[in-house]
Amino acid sequence: MRNTTEYEWDIEMVDKHGDILDHDFSDKLQSLKIHSEYPHNWQDEKIVSRELTLVKSVGNEYQGVVERTWAYINTDGLPSEFENGDSVPKRFAAEFARNREWAMQFASDVTRS
């Protein structure tokens, strides 16, 4: 069975222990801008930060998702590679560049390998 690859943007709501409590996924980064415009709607006393990432999922109909990897926005912006070393497609770098002004507030300050 042939694998397909899907990409989606995700804002992760994180607690003080670094655990992810909730997600907001979207195919278009612009759709997540509401988090910057109305932060109170998304606040919970347990949520201490929100982090933006591009998620790459590979899978098929029979096995479901067989691989998932992330490219977390950091203080430099969108990395050129996912955590597993795969390249981030240029179309997502361009999409991030168009939304950089508001999206950078969700940069992670955690170093990931």
Number of C-alpha atoms within 10 A of each C-alpha: 8 7 14 11 12 12 19 16 24 23 22 20 22 18 17 10 9 12 11 16 12 14 15 14 18 15 13 15 21 15 12 19 14 12 19 14 10 10 11 9 9 13 14 11 6 12 19 13 17 23 22 27 25 24 19 18 18 15 17 14 10 9 9 11 15 10 11 16 18 24 23 27 22 20 14 9 17 24 18 15 15 21 16 12 12 13 12 19 12 10 9 18 16 12 13 21 13 13 14 14 9 16 22 19 16 21 19 19 11 12 7 10 7
